[in-house]
Amino acid sequence: MQVNDSTLPPHEQEQPRVLPKIGITLQQYKDASALLQCEPEAIMAVDTVESQGCGFLSDGKIKILFEPHIFWKRLIAHGIDPEKHTDGNEDILYQKWQPGKYGLMSAQPDRLLRASAIHKVAAYESCSWGRYQIMGFNFASCGYTDVLSFVDSMSAYEESHLINFCKYIKRAKLDSALRAKMWAAFAEGYNGSEYKKNAYDTKLQQAYNKAVQQLTT
C-alpha cells in the first residue's frame, strides 16, 4: 500500500534535500586574511593541502575523514568502554593510529554511519570536517555548544568552513605561525606532532607558492 506523504505530520514527511552553497570567493579569503592578519594565499594553502580546495564531495555531501583512533578516545570521554564494541568494527575502532586504513573519501560517510550506531556524538567528534578538516571535538573552539550544531553549520555553506577555520586558528593561537609562514610550526599545531611523516609543512609551502603565482598572473 502506497502512503500519501502529504497526510503525514510534517516531521515524518520526506523533506527535499537542500544542496549546500559551495565555493569561497576571493573577497571572502581577503576578509578572513584581514581577521587573521595574514596573506590570503596562506589560507588558500591550508585548504589546498587539507581538501584540495573544496569542502564537499561531488554529490553535495560534506568532506569528512573518520578517525578510528580518535573514536576510541571519544568513546572513553563519554564513559563508554570501546573494547566492548570492537567485534565487527575493527576497521572503524582501534586504539592507535594506523596510517593507510582510512579508505576512500567517498567511503567515509558510511564509516561515520556505522560509528554513529555505537555513539553518535562521539562519532561526529571523531571526524575532521570540510574544507579545512577541522576535528569535530574542536566544536567549542569554533564557537558552538555541541558537535551537532557545528556539523549543521558546516553542512550548509562553504563560507562557514572558512569562518570556523578563522575562529579555530585564533583560539589555538596558530595565527602568528600562519602570518609568518612558519610552516613547520603551523603544521605541528594544526596537523599534529607526526606532521613530518606526510611532509605536511612542505606541502603547505608548495601550495602557498602556487597560490601566490595564481593570484599574480
C-alpha positions, 0 to 999 in steps of 0.5 A: 500500500502506497502512503500519501506523504502529504497526510503525514505530520510534517516531521515524518514527511520526506523533506527535499534535500537542500544542496549546500552553497559551495565555493569561497570567493576571493573577497571572502579569503581577503576578509578572513586574511584581514581577521587573521592578519595574514596573506590570503594565499596562506589560507588558500594553502591550508585548504589546498593541502587539507581538501584540495580546495573544496569542502564537499564531495561531488554529490553535495555531501560534506568532506569528512575523514573518520578517525578510528583512533580518535573514536576510541578516545571519544568513546572513553570521554563519554564513559563508554568502554570501546573494547566492548564494541570492537567485534565487527568494527575493527576497521572503524575502532582501534586504539592507535593510529594506523596510517593507510586504513582510512579508505576512500573519501567517498567511503567515509560517510558510511564509516561515520554511519556505522560509528554513529550506531555505537555513539553518535556524538562521539562519532561526529567528534571523531571526524575532521570536517570540510574544507579545512578538516577541522576535528569535530571535538574542536566544536567549542573552539569554533564557537558552538555548544555541541558537535551537532550544531557545528556539523549543521553549520558546516553542512550548509555553506562553504563560507562557514568552513572558512569562518570556523577555520578563522575562529579555530586558528585564533583560539589555538593561537596558530595565527602568528605561525600562519602570518609568518609562514612558519610552516613547520610550526603551523603544521605541528599545531594544526596537523599534529606532532607526526606532521613530518611523516606526510611532509605536511609543512612542505606541502603547505609551502608548495601550495602557498607558492602556487597560490601566490603565482595564481593570484599574480598572473 
